[in-house]
Amino acid sequence: MLSLLSARGGPWAVIRTFSKAYGLSGARIGYAITGNRDLAVGFSKVRIGFNVNRIALAGACAAMRDQSYLEMVLGTVSCERQRLSIALQNHGLRVYPSAANFLLARTNSPSDAIATKLAERHILVQALPWPDNNGSLRITVGTAAENDIFLNALTEIL
């Protein structure tokens, strides 16, 4: 990809974190590759208060060496994302395409009310006031067991 990006006109940056797939969200570690020096300097100025400590760096290095774990996590998320998407659509929600670890689903009733009822069951999703009065739900893809609990609760609520 870098050869394609370097041929691109204009500024560009690729930003990656170790948060989700590598399981290092608390370490607050990631990296950026930029297409020009000005962008690199800009990123450097912003990160001054967020320098990486040795423990986080050691964790990132170990995580990068464990590609089998990464592949397992990515495969699980991909399968569960697809299963969750189909189930949400079967409930009448419109699910936007996603390659991330979450789904955005438009609801037919106020999303904040659905999120509140889920929260009462200790299931947290984010209600977003977009694109209309009903809004949407941002739903993180969990494990199969977590997604089952969510879907059962959603079925009861809807």
DRENRO-970451 format. One record per atom (N, C-alpha, C): x, y, z; atom name. Coordinates in Angstrom, 2 decimals, decimal comma, m for minus. Each point is the difference from the previous one (the first is absolute). Last residue first. Layout:
+---------+---------+---------+-------+
|      xx |      yy |      zz | atomo |
+---------+---------+---------+-------+
|       X |       Y |       Z |    CA |
...
+---------+---------+---------+-------+
This chain:
+---------+---------+---------+-------+
|      xx |      yy |      zz | atomo |
+---------+---------+---------+-------+
|  m37,25 |   m4,99 |   21,76 |     N |
|   m0,72 |    0,39 |   m1,21 |    CA |
|   m1,36 |   m0,69 |   m0,07 |     C |
|    2,82 |   m1,03 |    3,65 |     N |
|   m0,27 |    1,44 |    0,00 |    CA |
|   m0,83 |    0,42 |   m1,21 |     C |
|    1,56 |   m4,49 |    0,41 |     N |
|   m1,00 |    0,29 |    1,03 |    CA |
|   m0,41 |    1,46 |   m0,01 |     C |
|    3,47 |   m1,32 |   m2,89 |     N |
|   m1,24 |   m0,65 |   m0,41 |    CA |
|   m1,11 |    0,30 |    1,00 |     C |
|    4,34 |    1,38 |    1,08 |     N |
|   m0,58 |    0,84 |   m1,05 |    CA |
|   m1,34 |   m0,57 |   m0,46 |     C |
|    2,52 |   m2,55 |    3,02 |     N |
|   m0,55 |    1,19 |    0,64 |    CA |
|   m0,68 |    0,90 |   m1,03 |     C |
|    2,25 |   m3,74 |   m1,65 |     N |
|   m1,16 |   m0,43 |    0,79 |    CA |
|   m0,67 |    1,19 |    0,68 |     C |
|    4,01 |    0,79 |   m2,32 |     N |
|   m1,10 |   m0,27 |   m0,92 |    CA |
|   m1,25 |   m0,48 |    0,73 |     C |
|    4,00 |    0,75 |    2,53 |     N |
|   m0,50 |    1,24 |   m0,59 |    CA |
|   m1,23 |   m0,26 |   m0,86 |     C |
|    2,24 |   m3,74 |    1,66 |     N |
|   m0,65 |    0,72 |    1,10 |    CA |
|   m0,61 |    1,29 |   m0,52 |     C |
|    2,60 |   m2,42 |   m3,01 |     N |
|   m1,25 |   m0,70 |    0,28 |    CA |
|   m0,78 |    0,71 |    1,11 |     C |
|    4,31 |    1,55 |   m1,01 |     N |
|   m0,95 |    0,39 |   m1,04 |    CA |
|   m1,34 |   m0,70 |    0,19 |     C |
|    3,55 |   m1,19 |    2,85 |     N |
|   m0,43 |    1,38 |    0,27 |    CA |
|   m1,04 |    0,45 |   m1,01 |     C |
|    1,95 |   m4,23 |   m0,70 |     N |
|   m0,84 |   m0,01 |    1,21 |    CA |
|   m0,51 |    1,40 |    0,33 |     C |
|    3,05 |   m0,47 |   m3,58 |     N |
|   m1,28 |   m0,63 |   m0,33 |    CA |
|   m0,94 |    0,02 |    1,19 |     C |
|    3,50 |    3,86 |    0,13 |     N |
|    0,13 |   m1,45 |   m0,19 |    CA |
|   m1,37 |   m0,56 |   m0,37 |     C |
|    0,22 |    4,97 |   m1,21 |     N |
|    0,60 |   m0,72 |    1,11 |    CA |
|    0,26 |   m1,45 |   m0,36 |     C |
|   m0,85 |    5,18 |   m2,37 |     N |
|   m0,06 |   m1,44 |   m0,21 |    CA |
|    0,74 |   m0,68 |    1,15 |     C |
|   m2,55 |    4,88 |    0,19 |     N |
|    1,30 |   m0,66 |   m0,07 |    CA |
|   m0,20 |   m1,50 |   m0,17 |     C |
|   m3,25 |    4,21 |   m1,37 |     N |
|    0,04 |   m1,24 |    0,75 |    CA |
|    1,36 |   m0,66 |   m0,21 |     C |
|   m3,13 |    4,75 |   m0,59 |     N |
|    1,35 |   m0,49 |   m0,27 |    CA |
|    0,21 |   m1,19 |    0,92 |     C |
|   m4,71 |    2,40 |   m2,01 |     N |
|    0,75 |   m0,62 |    1,08 |    CA |
|    1,37 |   m0,41 |   m0,50 |     C |
|   m3,82 |    4,08 |   m1,47 |     N |
|    0,65 |   m1,27 |   m0,31 |    CA |
|    0,68 |   m0,52 |    1,26 |     C |
|   m4,40 |    3,70 |   m1,26 |     N |
|    1,42 |   m0,18 |    0,20 |    CA |
|    0,48 |   m1,39 |   m0,38 |     C |
|   m4,44 |    2,67 |    0,13 |     N |
|    0,21 |   m1,31 |    0,62 |    CA |
|    1,46 |   m0,28 |    0,28 |     C |
|   m1,30 |    4,01 |   m2,27 |     N |
|   m0,41 |    0,02 |    1,41 |    CA |
|    0,18 |   m1,35 |    0,70 |     C |
|    3,15 |    0,56 |   m4,13 |     N |
|   m1,32 |    0,59 |    0,20 |    CA |
|   m0,34 |   m0,06 |    1,48 |     C |
|    3,99 |   m1,90 |   m1,92 |     N |
|   m0,16 |    1,17 |   m0,87 |    CA |
|   m1,34 |    0,69 |    0,17 |     C |
|    2,56 |   m0,92 |    3,94 |     N |
|    0,20 |    0,13 |   m1,44 |    CA |
|   m0,67 |   m1,17 |   m0,68 |     C |
|    1,35 |    1,08 |    4,89 |     N |
|   m1,15 |    0,77 |   m0,52 |    CA |
|    0,11 |    0,25 |   m1,50 |     C |
|    1,80 |   m4,22 |    3,29 |     N |
|    0,47 |    1,16 |   m0,76 |    CA |
|   m1,19 |    0,73 |   m0,60 |     C |
|    1,43 |   m3,83 |    4,14 |     N |
|   m1,06 |    0,59 |   m0,82 |    CA |
|    0,54 |    1,25 |   m0,67 |     C |
|    2,58 |   m4,55 |    1,97 |     N |
|   m0,04 |    1,46 |   m0,09 |    CA |
|   m1,13 |    0,43 |   m0,93 |     C |
|    0,67 |   m4,38 |    3,52 |     N |
|    0,14 |    0,38 |   m1,39 |    CA |
|   m0,11 |    1,52 |   m0,05 |     C |
|    0,35 |   m4,18 |    3,98 |     N |
|    0,25 |    1,38 |   m0,41 |    CA |
|    0,20 |    0,10 |   m1,51 |     C |
|   m2,28 |   m3,14 |    4,17 |     N |
|    0,49 |   m0,14 |   m1,37 |    CA |
|    0,13 |    1,41 |   m0,55 |     C |
|   m1,98 |   m1,38 |    4,33 |     N |
|    1,46 |    0,03 |    0,01 |    CA |
|    0,61 |   m0,31 |   m1,36 |     C |
|   m4,69 |    0,72 |    1,14 |     N |
|    0,40 |   m1,41 |    0,04 |    CA |
|    1,52 |   m0,14 |   m0,04 |     C |
|   m2,00 |    4,23 |   m0,31 |     N |
|   m0,63 |   m0,54 |    1,21 |    CA |
|    0,33 |   m1,48 |    0,18 |     C |
|    1,31 |    2,17 |   m3,95 |     N |
|    0,88 |    0,36 |    1,11 |    CA |
|   m0,57 |   m0,49 |    1,33 |     C |
|   m2,59 |   m0,47 |   m3,94 |     N |
|    1,12 |   m0,94 |    0,01 |    CA |
|    0,92 |    0,26 |    1,19 |     C |
|   m3,52 |    2,98 |   m0,67 |     N |
|   m0,53 |   m1,30 |    0,43 |    CA |
|    1,10 |   m1,07 |    0,01 |     C |
|    1,14 |    4,26 |   m1,66 |     N |
|   m0,30 |    0,08 |    1,44 |    CA |
|   m0,51 |   m1,33 |    0,53 |     C |
|    0,73 |    0,45 |   m4,64 |     N |
|    1,27 |   m0,03 |    0,72 |    CA |
|   m0,22 |    0,05 |    1,51 |     C |
|   m3,76 |    0,52 |   m2,76 |     N |
|    0,50 |   m1,38 |   m0,10 |    CA |
|    1,31 |   m0,13 |    0,78 |     C |
|   m1,81 |    4,27 |   m0,36 |     N |
|   m0,85 |   m0,81 |    0,86 |    CA |
|    0,47 |   m1,46 |   m0,02 |     C |
|    2,12 |    3,05 |   m2,88 |     N |
|    0,39 |    0,27 |    1,39 |    CA |
|   m0,85 |   m0,81 |    0,98 |     C |
|   m0,91 |   m0,13 |   m4,69 |     N |
|    1,17 |   m0,79 |    0,38 |    CA |
|    0,42 |    0,24 |    1,44 |     C |
|   m5,03 |    0,37 |   m2,33 |     N |
|    1,12 |    0,80 |    0,53 |    CA |
|    1,15 |   m0,84 |    0,54 |     C |
|   m2,71 |   m2,34 |   m3,77 |     N |
|   m0,50 |    0,71 |    1,17 |    CA |
|    1,18 |    0,75 |    0,60 |     C |
|    0,71 |   m2,63 |   m3,70 |     N |
|   m1,33 |    0,46 |   m0,37 |    CA |
|   m0,71 |    0,69 |    1,16 |     C |
|    5,56 |   m0,39 |   m1,29 |     N |
|   m1,12 |   m0,60 |    0,71 |    CA |
|   m1,32 |    0,56 |   m0,50 |     C |
|    5,41 |   m0,84 |   m1,82 |     N |
|   m1,13 |    0,94 |    0,13 |    CA |
|   m1,17 |   m0,74 |    0,61 |     C |
|    5,43 |   m1,12 |    0,48 |     N |
|   m1,32 |   m0,48 |   m0,40 |    CA |
|   m1,05 |    1,08 |    0,23 |     C |
|    5,63 |   m1,34 |   m0,27 |     N |
|   m0,90 |    1,13 |    0,16 |    CA |
|   m1,34 |   m0,44 |   m0,56 |     C |
|    4,51 |   m2,83 |    2,14 |     N |
|   m1,01 |    0,21 |   m1,03 |    CA |
|   m0,78 |    1,26 |    0,32 |     C |
|    5,33 |   m2,11 |    1,19 |     N |
|   m1,32 |    0,44 |    0,44 |    CA |
|   m0,91 |    0,13 |   m1,21 |     C |
|    4,72 |   m0,94 |   m0,14 |     N |
|   m0,42 |   m0,86 |    1,10 |    CA |
|   m1,33 |    0,47 |    0,59 |     C |
|    1,38 |    0,74 |   m5,29 |     N |
|    0,56 |    0,34 |    1,30 |    CA |
|   m0,45 |   m1,00 |    1,05 |     C |
|   m1,27 |    0,69 |   m4,68 |     N |
|    1,17 |   m0,87 |    0,06 |    CA |
|    0,69 |    0,20 |    1,34 |     C |
|   m5,28 |    0,94 |   m2,32 |     N |
|    1,08 |    0,26 |    0,95 |    CA |
|    1,13 |   m1,01 |   m0,20 |     C |
|   m5,25 |    2,21 |   m1,97 |     N |
|    1,17 |   m0,87 |   m0,21 |    CA |
|    1,14 |    0,40 |    0,95 |     C |
|   m5,00 |    0,95 |    1,60 |     N |
|    0,94 |    0,53 |   m0,98 |    CA |
|    1,19 |   m0,94 |   m0,16 |     C |
|   m5,27 |   m0,97 |    1,51 |     N |
|    1,40 |   m0,08 |    0,44 |    CA |
|    0,89 |    0,50 |   m1,13 |     C |
|   m5,38 |    0,28 |    1,87 |     N |
|    0,84 |    0,17 |   m1,19 |    CA |
|    1,45 |    0,06 |    0,47 |     C |
|   m4,37 |   m2,60 |    2,38 |     N |
|    0,93 |    1,11 |    0,04 |    CA |
|    0,78 |    0,06 |   m1,31 |     C |
|   m3,31 |   m3,40 |    1,41 |     N |
|   m0,52 |    1,16 |   m0,70 |    CA |
|    0,91 |    1,22 |    0,06 |     C |
|    0,67 |   m4,64 |    1,61 |     N |
|   m0,81 |    0,77 |    0,94 |    CA |
|   m0,54 |    1,29 |   m0,64 |     C |
|    2,94 |   m2,81 |   m2,38 |     N |
|   m1,20 |   m0,80 |    0,24 |    CA |
|   m0,94 |    0,66 |    1,01 |     C |
|    4,22 |    1,93 |   m0,81 |     N |
|   m0,88 |    0,20 |   m1,17 |    CA |
|   m1,29 |   m0,80 |    0,16 |     C |
|    3,28 |   m0,65 |    3,23 |     N |
|   m0,56 |    1,35 |    0,12 |    CA |
|   m0,95 |    0,30 |   m1,16 |     C |
|    2,40 |   m4,06 |   m0,13 |     N |
|   m1,00 |   m0,02 |    1,07 |    CA |
|   m0,66 |    1,36 |    0,17 |     C |
|    3,57 |   m0,36 |   m3,04 |     N |
|   m1,17 |   m0,73 |   m0,50 |    CA |
|   m1,11 |   m0,01 |    1,05 |     C |
|    4,12 |    1,88 |    1,28 |     N |
|   m0,63 |    0,81 |   m1,04 |    CA |
|   m1,28 |   m0,67 |   m0,51 |     C |
|    2,75 |   m2,38 |    3,00 |     N |
|   m0,71 |    1,09 |    0,68 |    CA |
|   m0,76 |    0,86 |   m1,01 |     C |
|    2,83 |   m3,34 |   m1,70 |     N |
|   m1,13 |   m0,62 |    0,70 |    CA |
|   m0,87 |    1,05 |    0,67 |     C |
|    4,00 |    1,45 |   m2,00 |     N |
|   m0,95 |   m0,43 |   m1,02 |    CA |
|   m1,25 |   m0,61 |    0,65 |     C |
|    3,53 |    1,19 |    2,82 |     N |
|   m0,56 |    1,22 |   m0,60 |    CA |
|   m1,06 |   m0,37 |   m1,03 |     C |
|    2,50 |   m3,46 |    1,94 |     N |
|   m1,01 |    0,51 |    0,91 |    CA |
|   m0,65 |    1,28 |   m0,54 |     C |
|    3,57 |   m1,91 |   m2,45 |     N |
|   m1,14 |   m0,93 |    0,04 |    CA |
|   m1,12 |    0,53 |    0,87 |     C |
|    4,01 |    2,51 |   m0,14 |     N |
|   m0,62 |   m0,02 |   m1,31 |    CA |
|   m1,24 |   m0,89 |   m0,01 |     C |
|    2,70 |    0,12 |    3,88 |     N |
|   m0,74 |    1,25 |   m0,18 |    CA |
|   m0,74 |    0,01 |   m1,33 |     C |
|    2,83 |   m3,65 |    0,83 |     N |
|   m1,14 |   m0,01 |    0,90 |    CA |
|   m0,85 |    1,24 |   m0,18 |     C |
|    4,05 |   m0,21 |   m2,36 |     N |
|   m0,96 |   m0,97 |   m0,52 |    CA |
|   m1,26 |   m0,05 |    0,84 |     C |
|    3,59 |    2,68 |    1,48 |     N |
|   m0,61 |    0,57 |   m1,20 |    CA |
|   m1,04 |   m0,94 |   m0,60 |     C |
|    2,51 |   m1,57 |    3,68 |     N |
|   m0,89 |    1,10 |    0,40 |    CA |
|   m0,71 |    0,58 |   m1,21 |     C |
|    3,25 |   m3,28 |   m0,82 |     N |
|   m1,14 |   m0,59 |    0,70 |    CA |
|   m1,00 |    1,09 |    0,38 |     C |
|    4,08 |    1,33 |   m1,89 |     N |
|   m0,86 |   m0,63 |   m1,01 |    CA |
|   m1,24 |   m0,62 |    0,63 |     C |
|    3,24 |    1,81 |    2,90 |     N |
|   m0,64 |    1,06 |   m0,77 |    CA |
|   m0,96 |   m0,60 |   m1,03 |     C |
|    2,69 |   m2,98 |    2,40 |     N |
|   m1,04 |    0,57 |    0,86 |    CA |
|   m0,76 |    1,08 |   m0,76 |     C |
|    3,68 |   m1,85 |   m2,14 |     N |
|   m1,07 |   m0,99 |    0,06 |    CA |
|   m1,14 |    0,50 |    0,89 |     C |
|    4,05 |    2,53 |   m0,43 |     N |
|   m0,92 |    0,15 |   m1,13 |    CA |
|   m1,14 |   m1,02 |    0,03 |     C |
|    3,77 |    2,02 |    3,25 |     N |
|   m1,02 |   m1,04 |    0,16 |    CA |
|   m1,08 |    0,15 |   m1,07 |     C |
|    3,67 |    3,09 |    0,48 |     N |
|    0,61 |   m1,31 |   m0,25 |    CA |
|   m1,04 |   m1,13 |    0,04 |     C |
|   m1,21 |    4,49 |    1,03 |     N |
|    0,31 |   m0,10 |   m1,43 |    CA |
|    0,64 |   m1,34 |   m0,34 |     C |
|   m0,91 |    1,02 |    4,54 |     N |
|   m1,25 |   m0,20 |   m0,76 |    CA |
|    0,28 |   m0,16 |   m1,49 |     C |
|    3,58 |    1,08 |    2,89 |     N |
|   m0,43 |   m1,38 |    0,21 |    CA |
|   m1,26 |   m0,29 |   m0,81 |     C |
|    1,54 |    4,42 |   m0,05 |     N |
|    0,97 |   m0,88 |   m0,69 |    CA |
|   m0,41 |   m1,46 |    0,14 |     C |
|   m2,51 |    3,18 |    2,37 |     N |
|   m0,23 |    0,12 |   m1,45 |    CA |
|    0,93 |   m0,90 |   m0,78 |     C |
|    0,59 |    0,27 |    4,68 |     N |
|   m1,25 |   m0,67 |   m0,33 |    CA |
|   m0,28 |    0,03 |   m1,49 |     C |
|    3,67 |    2,43 |    1,62 |     N |
|    0,28 |   m1,44 |    0,10 |    CA |
|   m1,25 |   m0,81 |   m0,36 |     C |
|   m0,52 |    4,65 |    0,26 |     N |
|    0,83 |   m0,36 |   m1,16 |    CA |
|    0,33 |   m1,49 |    0,00 |     C |
|   m2,24 |    1,78 |    3,72 |     N |
|   m0,89 |   m0,01 |   m1,17 |    CA |
|    0,77 |   m0,42 |   m1,25 |     C |
|    2,51 |    0,58 |    3,88 |     N |
|   m0,90 |   m1,16 |    0,18 |    CA |
|   m0,93 |   m0,11 |   m1,20 |     C |
|    2,94 |    3,73 |    0,30 |     N |
|    0,69 |   m1,24 |   m0,33 |    CA |
|   m0,91 |   m1,23 |    0,10 |     C |
|   m2,27 |    4,75 |   m1,15 |     N |
|    0,93 |   m0,47 |    1,03 |    CA |
|    0,56 |   m1,37 |   m0,38 |     C |
|   m1,84 |    4,35 |   m3,08 |     N |
|   m0,18 |   m1,41 |    0,33 |    CA |
|    1,01 |   m0,39 |    1,07 |     C |
|   m2,25 |    5,04 |   m0,84 |     N |
|    1,10 |   m0,86 |   m0,39 |    CA |
|   m0,22 |   m1,42 |    0,52 |     C |
|   m2,78 |    4,36 |   m0,10 |     N |
|   m0,44 |   m1,38 |   m0,02 |    CA |
|    1,12 |   m0,94 |   m0,46 |     C |
|    0,12 |    4,90 |    0,19 |     N |
|   m0,56 |   m0,37 |    1,29 |    CA |
|   m0,39 |   m1,47 |    0,08 |     C |
|    1,78 |    1,70 |   m4,10 |     N |
|    0,96 |    0,29 |    1,06 |    CA |
|   m0,52 |   m0,41 |    1,38 |     C |
|   m2,13 |   m0,18 |   m4,60 |     N |
|    0,23 |   m1,16 |    0,86 |    CA |
|    0,89 |    0,29 |    1,20 |     C |
|   m1,12 |    3,24 |   m3,48 |     N |
|   m1,21 |   m0,39 |    0,72 |    CA |
|    0,30 |   m1,10 |    1,01 |     C |
|    3,42 |    1,52 |   m2,93 |     N |
|   m0,38 |    1,07 |    0,93 |    CA |
|   m1,19 |   m0,39 |    0,85 |     C |
|    1,39 |   m2,93 |   m3,44 |     N |
|    0,96 |    0,01 |    1,09 |    CA |
|   m0,34 |    1,07 |    1,03 |     C |
|   m2,48 |   m0,25 |   m4,01 |     N |
|   m0,32 |   m1,11 |    0,90 |    CA |
|    0,92 |    0,01 |    1,21 |     C |
|    0,99 |    3,13 |   m3,32 |     N |
|   m1,28 |    0,31 |    0,65 |    CA |
|   m0,42 |   m1,09 |    0,98 |     C |
|    3,79 |   m0,73 |   m2,68 |     N |
|    0,29 |    1,00 |    1,02 |    CA |
|   m1,28 |    0,36 |    0,76 |     C |
|   m0,49 |   m2,82 |   m3,68 |     N |
|    0,74 |   m0,70 |    1,06 |    CA |
|    0,31 |    0,96 |    1,15 |     C |
|   m1,94 |    1,81 |   m3,89 |     N |
|   m0,96 |   m0,80 |    0,76 |    CA |
|    0,68 |   m0,72 |    1,16 |     C |
|    2,78 |    2,38 |   m2,91 |     N |
|   m0,87 |    0,92 |    0,74 |    CA |
|   m1,03 |   m0,75 |    0,83 |     C |
|    2,90 |   m2,40 |   m3,01 |     N |
|    0,63 |    0,41 |    1,26 |    CA |
|   m0,91 |    0,91 |    0,83 |     C |
|   m2,21 |   m3,56 |   m3,40 |     N |
|    0,96 |    1,10 |   m0,09 |    CA |
|    0,46 |    0,42 |    1,39 |     C |
|   m2,98 |   m3,72 |   m0,85 |     N |
|    0,51 |    0,19 |   m1,35 |    CA |
|    0,96 |    1,17 |   m0,15 |     C |
|   m1,01 |   m3,36 |    4,49 |     N |
|   m0,49 |    1,17 |   m0,74 |    CA |
|    0,71 |    0,13 |   m1,35 |     C |
|   m1,42 |   m3,53 |    4,35 |     N |
|    0,92 |    0,12 |   m1,12 |    CA |
|   m0,56 |    1,13 |   m0,85 |     C |
|   m0,67 |   m1,73 |    5,45 |     N |
|   m0,45 |    0,69 |   m1,21 |    CA |
|    1,13 |   m0,01 |   m1,02 |     C |
|   m1,78 |   m2,89 |    4,86 |     N |
|    1,02 |    0,64 |   m0,83 |    CA |
|   m0,67 |    0,68 |   m1,18 |     C |
|   m0,91 |   m2,03 |    5,51 |     N |
|   m0,31 |   m0,11 |   m1,42 |    CA |
|    1,12 |    0,65 |   m0,79 |     C |
|   m2,16 |   m0,93 |    5,46 |     N |
|    1,13 |   m0,05 |   m0,90 |    CA |
|   m0,47 |   m0,20 |   m1,44 |     C |
|   m1,95 |   m0,03 |    4,91 |     N |
|   m0,05 |    1,23 |   m0,79 |    CA |
|    1,20 |    0,09 |   m0,96 |     C |
|   m1,60 |   m3,38 |    3,48 |     N |
|    1,39 |    0,42 |   m0,19 |    CA |
|    0,10 |    1,29 |   m0,81 |     C |
|   m4,12 |   m2,42 |    0,91 |     N |
|    0,46 |    0,75 |    1,16 |    CA |
|    1,41 |    0,53 |   m0,16 |     C |
|   m1,97 |   m2,83 |   m3,36 |     N |
|   m0,64 |    1,31 |    0,05 |    CA |
|    0,47 |    0,84 |    1,18 |     C |
|    1,28 |   m4,51 |   m2,30 |     N |
|    0,84 |    0,90 |    0,78 |    CA |
|   m0,63 |    1,39 |    0,16 |     C |
|   m1,12 |   m4,30 |   m2,70 |     N |
|   m0,38 |   m0,03 |    1,41 |    CA |
|    0,83 |    0,91 |    0,89 |     C |
|   m0,17 |   m0,94 |   m4,98 |     N |
|    1,15 |   m0,45 |    0,78 |    CA |
|   m0,28 |   m0,01 |    1,50 |     C |
|   m3,36 |    1,44 |   m3,06 |     N |
|    0,43 |   m1,32 |   m0,46 |    CA |
|    1,17 |   m0,53 |    0,82 |     C |
|   m1,64 |    4,45 |    1,23 |     N |
|   m0,99 |   m1,07 |   m0,02 |    CA |
|    0,58 |   m1,36 |   m0,34 |     C |
|    3,00 |    3,99 |    0,53 |     N |
|   m1,09 |   m0,05 |    0,96 |    CA |
|   m0,82 |   m1,27 |   m0,04 |     C |
|    4,01 |    2,10 |   m2,34 |     N |
|    0,07 |   m1,36 |    0,49 |    CA |
|   m1,17 |   m0,28 |    0,94 |     C |
|    0,41 |    3,60 |   m4,36 |     N |
|    0,15 |   m0,18 |    1,44 |    CA |
|    0,11 |   m1,48 |    0,30 |     C |
|    0,85 |    3,63 |   m4,50 |     N |
|   m0,40 |   m1,28 |    0,55 |    CA |
|    0,19 |    0,01 |    1,51 |     C |
|   m0,06 |    3,27 |   m4,88 |     N |
|    0,06 |   m0,01 |    1,46 |    CA |
|   m0,53 |   m1,34 |    0,49 |     C |
|    1,93 |    2,86 |   m4,60 |     N |
|   m0,57 |   m1,27 |    0,41 |    CA |
|    0,20 |   m0,07 |    1,50 |     C |
|   m0,14 |    4,27 |   m3,83 |     N |
|    0,52 |   m0,63 |    1,22 |    CA |
|   m0,73 |   m1,31 |    0,21 |     C |
|    1,03 |    4,39 |   m3,93 |     N |
|   m0,69 |   m1,20 |    0,46 |    CA |
|    0,65 |   m0,50 |    1,27 |     C |
|   m0,17 |    4,50 |   m4,03 |     N |
|    0,41 |   m0,61 |    1,26 |    CA |
|   m0,82 |   m1,26 |    0,32 |     C |
|    0,87 |    1,48 |   m5,19 |     N |
|   m0,57 |    0,56 |    1,23 |    CA |
|    0,42 |   m0,75 |    1,24 |     C |
|   m0,05 |   m2,66 |   m4,57 |     N |
|    0,25 |    1,44 |    0,16 |    CA |
|   m0,66 |    0,49 |    1,29 |     C |
|    1,89 |   m5,12 |   m1,05 |     N |
|   m1,18 |    0,86 |    0,10 |    CA |
|    0,43 |    1,46 |    0,14 |     C |
|    2,93 |   m3,87 |    0,00 |     N |
|   m0,27 |    0,53 |   m1,34 |    CA |
|   m1,17 |    0,97 |    0,00 |     C |
|    1,23 |   m2,35 |    3,95 |     N |
|    1,09 |    0,93 |   m0,32 |    CA |
|   m0,18 |    0,61 |   m1,39 |     C |
|   m3,03 |   m3,37 |    1,54 |     N |
|   m0,18 |    1,28 |    0,69 |    CA |
|    1,08 |    1,00 |   m0,37 |     C |
|    0,32 |   m4,39 |   m1,70 |     N |
|   m1,17 |    0,67 |   m0,57 |    CA |
|   m0,20 |    1,38 |    0,63 |     C |
|    3,37 |   m2,73 |    1,75 |     N |
|    0,39 |    0,43 |   m1,34 |    CA |
|   m1,16 |    0,72 |   m0,68 |     C |
|   m0,77 |   m1,93 |    4,23 |     N |
|    0,82 |    1,21 |    0,09 |    CA |
|    0,44 |    0,48 |   m1,37 |     C |
|   m2,47 |   m4,09 |    0,65 |     N |
|   m0,81 |    1,20 |    0,00 |    CA |
|    0,86 |    1,26 |    0,00 |     C |
+---------+---------+---------+-------+
